[in-house]
Amino acid sequence: MRSFNVFYCRDRDLLCAVPEDRPVPRFVTSKAWEFRRSVPEGTVLHFPRATEVSVRFNGFYIFHPYETPQELKTCRSTLHG
């Protein structure tokens, strides 16, 4: 199972998941983004096919973080520790 470094952009309410074995995209190093934590695949990334395809072509997966109030609660506790 692969692990991802997850970054958050508060300005746009986006998450960017980067596999630990891939370089971090340059845009994620700007002040708008902050590192949240490393998570195992499937913990926060609930679209495994989209994640796989995006990482293959882009090297990262960028997405809006939440779908339902329960996912929001779970995701926030996971990412905000």
N, C-alpha and C positions, 0 to 999 in steps of 0.2 A: 504494500500500500504506500502511496506517495503522500508526502506532506507538502503543504503550501504555506508560504508567508503571505499574510493578509494585510493589506494596506487600506486605509480609509480616507476618503476625501469628504470632509464635512461640507464644503461649499456646494457640492453637487450630490451629496448623499449617495456615494458610489463606493463599492468595494473592488479591490483589484487583488486577485489571487495569483501568486507566482510560484510555480513549483520550486522547491528548495534547490534543485539542481540546475535551475535556469537563471540567467542574469536578470536583475531587476530592471524594468524599463526605465528609461531616462525621465519620462514625465512623472513617475512616482517619486522621484527624488526631490521634487519641488516642495516648497513650503506648504502647499495646499494639502499634501498627503502626509499621513503619519502611519508608522508601523503599528499594528495591533498585536499580532502574535502569530505563531506557527500553529497550524491545525492539520490533523490528518484528513485526507480526502473523505468526503461524505459528512463531515461534521457540520460545515456551514455551506458547502457547495452542493446544493440539492438539485442540480441539473447536471448529472455526470456526463451525459453525451455532449452537451453544449460546452462543458468545461474541457473535455478531451479534444474536441474539434478546435476550440479557440486556442488552447495551448499549443496544439500541433502547428497551427498557422501563424499565431501571433506571439507565442511564448508566454502568454498570460491570459487570464479570464477576468473581464471587467463586467460588473453587474450591479443592479440596484439590490440592496441586501434583503428585503423582506417581502413576504407575500401576505401573511395573515397575522393577526395580533399574537397568536401563540408562537409562530415562528419569530416574530419580532422579539418577544420576551426571551426565547431560547437563544436566538442569535446575539442579542445584546449581552446576555449573561456570559456567553461564550467569548465574544470579542472584547468586551469591556471588563471582564474579569472582576 
